[in-house]
Amino acid sequence: MANDWKTRADAYKAQVLASIPEAWRLKSKPASKDVRFVAETSGILTPDEVKLLARDATQLAADIAARKFTAVQVVTAYCKSAAVAHQTTNCIMDFFPEEALARAKWLDDELERTGKTVGALHGVPISVKDMVAVKGTRMSAGYLGFLESDQGVSAEDAVITASFRAAGAVFYCKTTNPQSIMHLECNSFLGPTTNPFNTDLTPGGSTGGEAALIAAGGSVLGIGTDIGGSIRNPCANCGLYGFKPCASRLPKSGNMSGMPNQETIVGAIGPMGVSARDMELFVKVQLDAKPWKLDPGVVKMPWRPEEVEWIGGSKPRIGVQWNDGVVVPQPPMRAALKTAVDKLKAAGYEVVEVQPRKTWEAWLLLKELYYTDGGARVIEELGRTGEPLLPLTEWIMEGATEKTTTEVMNLVGRREAYRKDYAKHWESLNIDVMLLPPMPGPANVLGTSKYWLYTALYNLLDYPGAVFPTGVQVDPKNPEHARDQPREYLSEDDKRTAEEYTPEKFENAPIDLQIIGGHWEDEKVMEALKIISKVVNP
């Protein structure tokens, strides 16, 4: 029984494919590695449906409310596009268009009957990461055994999906995440999910299915989670906007976790999408629903952008960190960051250099905090079916040992000491936000993503962060994207990162940048996101 996991996994993959109507299936495999526009050119969508894909969620909500389009029209377009995206990137783990269209029809009828929308997201399709519960849909956390268990179909909505449903959102698919959820890629028993910009590359992880789906035009707004970079990394890999709030700002109750009940490092939940204003729409809808009444893990803190005050007076004072002291970014990332800084300075923003602080120490601490059970839960889940430990799962768990209660208490003490030290450092910088890379370079080649610190450090600190597209893509003809000559390296990770890069290998990959703010300064990061992204990529 334990050896037939592959047969059962293949059967489930076939089941997902079978949920796609025949009329929505591609007749042939795309010739190009860039599959972002396959849905638009496939003939599966009508010209009017293609036009709908150009709007962000905020505009879709307004247009549906104004009766320019029906919810059925919008949801049909996104179901079709999602079906194509899955066929080109393997990004969906559960697809339920019939239920989505029935919901959209009900919403249209309600608008016709009452003259009012159900809520702020009336008719807007939202895609959902595997591990986030949607009543009656599949969940796996990247394990076949969990999918096949009595928990493999969610009995009820998570708090976050219930709030969105009440606001009028339409759920139509669940997207892939990696084995154990702890990869900055997206590979599991379902096979790897690939990047729509270049299918040789990863979309990132762990919310990689969402990123691939959105980048391929199959979603306008998605729900992601982030415990080491799992919103910011895939959004950066796929040229999207993403926002990771402080861990206790938005509700996570009802979700699956790769490490259930682990409190040493707590993940966050947040939006992934195509515009900065959609990031705020997502958060505002959630906090307007007062999630702290249902999820005791959420702090009672309404959304308060009006309270943001800039140290710089009328404009934010921005710190820039060129590298993290362990790995120097690859040429396209360095060039994009320099261009962004030049644009901000030209627009009158004060930008000051910020030096990294104790970065490698943070990683050594994180590695212990992630797996206080020594990886026992992961091994137990895989043992249900005999699934092999994937290389990136094995890598992230390397050296993990089961801790005693006293050892966990000591680890938490070290975590708090690190946070206190960094808080003093942050205060001394006298900046509003920091601009820095979200990772060393563009999306990695599949199976090679082994550097987390550009994002994971801020999970350790529980600082809010966001990423945004610069509009830059790797171009072998651009001299700024040429491979570095050998140099003195900061670390083994630095050497490996430099040697892995060639512009030809990463051609077409997009470049995002990251914004970080201090603890509980979610609103400040969001305001900075809207300002900085508009200057850098108008």
GIBELSUL-V101040 format. One record per residue. N is the residue number from 1. RES is the residue in one letter. NEAR is the number of other C-alpha atoms within 8 Angstrom. Layout:
BEGIN
n=N res=RES near=NEAR
n=N res=RES near=NEAR
END
This chain:
BEGIN
n=1 res=M near=5
n=2 res=A near=9
n=3 res=N near=7
n=4 res=D near=8
n=5 res=W near=12
n=6 res=K near=9
n=7 res=T near=7
n=8 res=R near=8
n=9 res=A near=11
n=10 res=D near=9
n=11 res=A near=8
n=12 res=Y near=8
n=13 res=K near=10
n=14 res=A near=8
n=15 res=Q near=8
n=16 res=V near=12
n=17 res=L near=7
n=18 res=A near=7
n=19 res=S near=8
n=20 res=I near=10
n=21 res=P near=7
n=22 res=E near=5
n=23 res=A near=5
n=24 res=W near=10
n=25 res=R near=10
n=26 res=L near=8
n=27 res=K near=4
n=28 res=S near=4
n=29 res=K near=6
n=30 res=P near=8
n=31 res=A near=4
n=32 res=S near=5
n=33 res=K near=10
n=34 res=D near=10
n=35 res=V near=13
n=36 res=R near=10
n=37 res=F near=9
n=38 res=V near=11
n=39 res=A near=15
n=40 res=E near=10
n=41 res=T near=7
n=42 res=S near=8
n=43 res=G near=7
n=44 res=I near=10
n=45 res=L near=13
n=46 res=T near=7
n=47 res=P near=6
n=48 res=D near=7
n=49 res=E near=11
n=50 res=V near=11
n=51 res=K near=8
n=52 res=L near=10
n=53 res=L near=11
n=54 res=A near=6
n=55 res=R near=9
n=56 res=D near=11
n=57 res=A near=10
n=58 res=T near=9
n=59 res=Q near=8
n=60 res=L near=11
n=61 res=A near=13
n=62 res=A near=8
n=63 res=D near=10
n=64 res=I near=13
n=65 res=A near=10
n=66 res=A near=7
n=67 res=R near=7
n=68 res=K near=7
n=69 res=F near=9
n=70 res=T near=10
n=71 res=A near=14
n=72 res=V near=11
n=73 res=Q near=9
n=74 res=V near=14
n=75 res=V near=15
n=76 res=T near=9
n=77 res=A near=13
n=78 res=Y near=13
n=79 res=C near=11
n=80 res=K near=13
n=81 res=S near=15
n=82 res=A near=13
n=83 res=A near=12
n=84 res=V near=14
n=85 res=A near=17
n=86 res=H near=11
n=87 res=Q near=9
n=88 res=T near=10
n=89 res=T near=13
n=90 res=N near=12
n=91 res=C near=15
n=92 res=I near=13
n=93 res=M near=13
n=94 res=D near=10
n=95 res=F near=11
n=96 res=F near=9
n=97 res=P near=9
n=98 res=E near=6
n=99 res=E near=8
n=100 res=A near=12
n=101 res=L near=11
n=102 res=A near=8
n=103 res=R near=9
n=104 res=A near=13
n=105 res=K near=10
n=106 res=W near=8
n=107 res=L near=14
n=108 res=D near=12
n=109 res=D near=8
n=110 res=E near=12
n=111 res=L near=11
n=112 res=E near=8
n=113 res=R near=6
n=114 res=T near=7
n=115 res=G near=7
n=116 res=K near=8
n=117 res=T near=12
n=118 res=V near=12
n=119 res=G near=8
n=120 res=A near=9
n=121 res=L near=11
n=122 res=H near=15
n=123 res=G near=17
n=124 res=V near=14
n=125 res=P near=14
n=126 res=I near=13
n=127 res=S near=14
n=128 res=V near=13
n=129 res=K near=16
n=130 res=D near=14
n=131 res=M near=11
n=132 res=V near=13
n=133 res=A near=15
n=134 res=V near=11
n=135 res=K near=10
n=136 res=G near=8
n=137 res=T near=10
n=138 res=R near=13
n=139 res=M near=14
n=140 res=S near=12
n=141 res=A near=16
n=142 res=G near=13
n=143 res=Y near=13
n=144 res=L near=13
n=145 res=G near=11
n=146 res=F near=13
n=147 res=L near=13
n=148 res=E near=8
n=149 res=S near=7
n=150 res=D near=6
n=151 res=Q near=9
n=152 res=G near=11
n=153 res=V near=11
n=154 res=S near=13
n=155 res=A near=6
n=156 res=E near=8
n=157 res=D near=12
n=158 res=A near=14
n=159 res=V near=13
n=160 res=I near=13
n=161 res=T near=11
n=162 res=A near=9
n=163 res=S near=11
n=164 res=F near=12
n=165 res=R near=9
n=166 res=A near=9
n=167 res=A near=12
n=168 res=G near=15
n=169 res=A near=13
n=170 res=V near=13
n=171 res=F near=9
n=172 res=Y near=13
n=173 res=C near=12
n=174 res=K near=14
n=175 res=T near=16
n=176 res=T near=16
n=177 res=N near=18
n=178 res=P near=16
n=179 res=Q near=15
n=180 res=S near=11
n=181 res=I near=12
n=182 res=M near=11
n=183 res=H near=14
n=184 res=L near=15
n=185 res=E near=15
n=186 res=C near=20
n=187 res=N near=12
n=188 res=S near=12
n=189 res=F near=11
n=190 res=L near=9
n=191 res=G near=7
n=192 res=P near=8
n=193 res=T near=15
n=194 res=T near=16
n=195 res=N near=14
n=196 res=P near=16
n=197 res=F near=13
n=198 res=N near=14
n=199 res=T near=12
n=200 res=D near=9
n=201 res=L near=12
n=202 res=T near=17
n=203 res=P near=18
n=204 res=G near=17
n=205 res=G near=19
n=206 res=S near=18
n=207 res=T near=17
n=208 res=G near=20
n=209 res=G near=17
n=210 res=E near=17
n=211 res=A near=16
n=212 res=A near=17
n=213 res=L near=17
n=214 res=I near=14
n=215 res=A near=14
n=216 res=A near=16
n=217 res=G near=15
n=218 res=G near=15
n=219 res=S near=15
n=220 res=V near=14
n=221 res=L near=14
n=222 res=G near=14
n=223 res=I near=14
n=224 res=G near=14
n=225 res=T near=14
n=226 res=D near=15
n=227 res=I near=11
n=228 res=G near=11
n=229 res=G near=14
n=230 res=S near=16
n=231 res=I near=18
n=232 res=R near=17
n=233 res=N near=14
n=234 res=P near=17
n=235 res=C near=17
n=236 res=A near=19
n=237 res=N near=18
n=238 res=C near=16
n=239 res=G near=14
n=240 res=L near=17
n=241 res=Y near=16
n=242 res=G near=15
n=243 res=F near=15
n=244 res=K near=15
n=245 res=P near=14
n=246 res=C near=12
n=247 res=A near=10
n=248 res=S near=10
n=249 res=R near=9
n=250 res=L near=15
n=251 res=P near=13
n=252 res=K near=12
n=253 res=S near=9
n=254 res=G near=9
n=255 res=N near=9
n=256 res=M near=9
n=257 res=S near=8
n=258 res=G near=9
n=259 res=M near=8
n=260 res=P near=6
n=261 res=N near=4
n=262 res=Q near=7
n=263 res=E near=5
n=264 res=T near=7
n=265 res=I near=11
n=266 res=V near=9
n=267 res=G near=10
n=268 res=A near=14
n=269 res=I near=14
n=270 res=G near=16
n=271 res=P near=15
n=272 res=M near=17
n=273 res=G near=13
n=274 res=V near=11
n=275 res=S near=9
n=276 res=A near=11
n=277 res=R near=8
n=278 res=D near=13
n=279 res=M near=15
n=280 res=E near=9
n=281 res=L near=9
n=282 res=F near=10
n=283 res=V near=12
n=284 res=K near=9
n=285 res=V near=12
n=286 res=Q near=13
n=287 res=L near=12
n=288 res=D near=8
n=289 res=A near=7
n=290 res=K near=9
n=291 res=P near=13
n=292 res=W near=11
n=293 res=K near=6
n=294 res=L near=6
n=295 res=D near=11
n=296 res=P near=7
n=297 res=G near=9
n=298 res=V near=11
n=299 res=V near=8
n=300 res=K near=6
n=301 res=M near=6
n=302 res=P near=7
n=303 res=W near=9
n=304 res=R near=7
n=305 res=P near=8
n=306 res=E near=4
n=307 res=E near=5
n=308 res=V near=8
n=309 res=E near=6
n=310 res=W near=10
n=311 res=I near=10
n=312 res=G near=10
n=313 res=G near=7
n=314 res=S near=5
n=315 res=K near=8
n=316 res=P near=14
n=317 res=R near=15
n=318 res=I near=13
n=319 res=G near=14
n=320 res=V near=12
n=321 res=Q near=13
n=322 res=W near=12
n=323 res=N near=11
n=324 res=D near=13
n=325 res=G near=9
n=326 res=V near=11
n=327 res=V near=12
n=328 res=V near=11
n=329 res=P near=12
n=330 res=Q near=13
n=331 res=P near=12
n=332 res=P near=12
n=333 res=M near=13
n=334 res=R near=10
n=335 res=A near=10
n=336 res=A near=12
n=337 res=L near=12
n=338 res=K near=8
n=339 res=T near=9
n=340 res=A near=10
n=341 res=V near=10
n=342 res=D near=8
n=343 res=K near=10
n=344 res=L near=14
n=345 res=K near=10
n=346 res=A near=7
n=347 res=A near=7
n=348 res=G near=6
n=349 res=Y near=11
n=350 res=E near=10
n=351 res=V near=11
n=352 res=V near=8
n=353 res=E near=8
n=354 res=V near=9
n=355 res=Q near=6
n=356 res=P near=9
n=357 res=R near=7
n=358 res=K near=6
n=359 res=T near=12
n=360 res=W near=7
n=361 res=E near=7
n=362 res=A near=11
n=363 res=W near=11
n=364 res=L near=8
n=365 res=L near=11
n=366 res=L near=10
n=367 res=K near=11
n=368 res=E near=11
n=369 res=L near=11
n=370 res=Y near=8
n=371 res=Y near=13
n=372 res=T near=12
n=373 res=D near=10
n=374 res=G near=10
n=375 res=G near=12
n=376 res=A near=8
n=377 res=R near=8
n=378 res=V near=10
n=379 res=I near=9
n=380 res=E near=8
n=381 res=E near=11
n=382 res=L near=14
n=383 res=G near=9
n=384 res=R near=9
n=385 res=T near=13
n=386 res=G near=9
n=387 res=E near=12
n=388 res=P near=5
n=389 res=L near=8
n=390 res=L near=8
n=391 res=P near=7
n=392 res=L near=10
n=393 res=T near=12
n=394 res=E near=9
n=395 res=W near=7
n=396 res=I near=9
n=397 res=M near=11
n=398 res=E near=6
n=399 res=G near=4
n=400 res=A near=12
n=401 res=T near=10
n=402 res=E near=10
n=403 res=K near=10
n=404 res=T near=6
n=405 res=T near=6
n=406 res=T near=7
n=407 res=E near=8
n=408 res=V near=10
n=409 res=M near=8
n=410 res=N near=8
n=411 res=L near=11
n=412 res=V near=10
n=413 res=G near=8
n=414 res=R near=9
n=415 res=R near=10
n=416 res=E near=8
n=417 res=A near=8
n=418 res=Y near=9
n=419 res=R near=10
n=420 res=K near=8
n=421 res=D near=8
n=422 res=Y near=10
n=423 res=A near=9
n=424 res=K near=8
n=425 res=H near=8
n=426 res=W near=10
n=427 res=E near=8
n=428 res=S near=6
n=429 res=L near=8
n=430 res=N near=8
n=431 res=I near=13
n=432 res=D near=14
n=433 res=V near=15
n=434 res=M near=12
n=435 res=L near=12
n=436 res=L near=12
n=437 res=P near=16
n=438 res=P near=13
n=439 res=M near=12
n=440 res=P near=13
n=441 res=G near=12
n=442 res=P near=14
n=443 res=A near=14
n=444 res=N near=12
n=445 res=V near=10
n=446 res=L near=10
n=447 res=G near=9
n=448 res=T near=6
n=449 res=S near=11
n=450 res=K near=6
n=451 res=Y near=8
n=452 res=W near=10
n=453 res=L near=10
n=454 res=Y near=11
n=455 res=T near=13
n=456 res=A near=12
n=457 res=L near=12
n=458 res=Y near=12
n=459 res=N near=15
n=460 res=L near=11
n=461 res=L near=9
n=462 res=D near=9
n=463 res=Y near=14
n=464 res=P near=17
n=465 res=G near=15
n=466 res=A near=15
n=467 res=V near=17
n=468 res=F near=16
n=469 res=P near=15
n=470 res=T near=14
n=471 res=G near=9
n=472 res=V near=8
n=473 res=Q near=9
n=474 res=V near=15
n=475 res=D near=10
n=476 res=P near=10
n=477 res=K near=5
n=478 res=N near=8
n=479 res=P near=6
n=480 res=E near=7
n=481 res=H near=13
n=482 res=A near=10
n=483 res=R near=9
n=484 res=D near=7
n=485 res=Q near=4
n=486 res=P near=4
n=487 res=R near=4
n=488 res=E near=4
n=489 res=Y near=7
n=490 res=L near=10
n=491 res=S near=8
n=492 res=E near=7
n=493 res=D near=9
n=494 res=D near=12
n=495 res=K near=10
n=496 res=R near=8
n=497 res=T near=11
n=498 res=A near=9
n=499 res=E near=6
n=500 res=E near=6
n=501 res=Y near=10
n=502 res=T near=8
n=503 res=P near=12
n=504 res=E near=7
n=505 res=K near=6
n=506 res=F near=15
n=507 res=E near=11
n=508 res=N near=10
n=509 res=A near=13
n=510 res=P near=17
n=511 res=I near=18
n=512 res=D near=16
n=513 res=L near=15
n=514 res=Q near=13
n=515 res=I near=14
n=516 res=I near=13
n=517 res=G near=14
n=518 res=G near=11
n=519 res=H near=10
n=520 res=W near=7
n=521 res=E near=10
n=522 res=D near=12
n=523 res=E near=10
n=524 res=K near=13
n=525 res=V near=15
n=526 res=M near=12
n=527 res=E near=9
n=528 res=A near=11
n=529 res=L near=13
n=530 res=K near=10
n=531 res=I near=8
n=532 res=I near=9
n=533 res=S near=13
n=534 res=K near=8
n=535 res=V near=10
n=536 res=V near=11
n=537 res=N near=8
n=538 res=P near=5
END
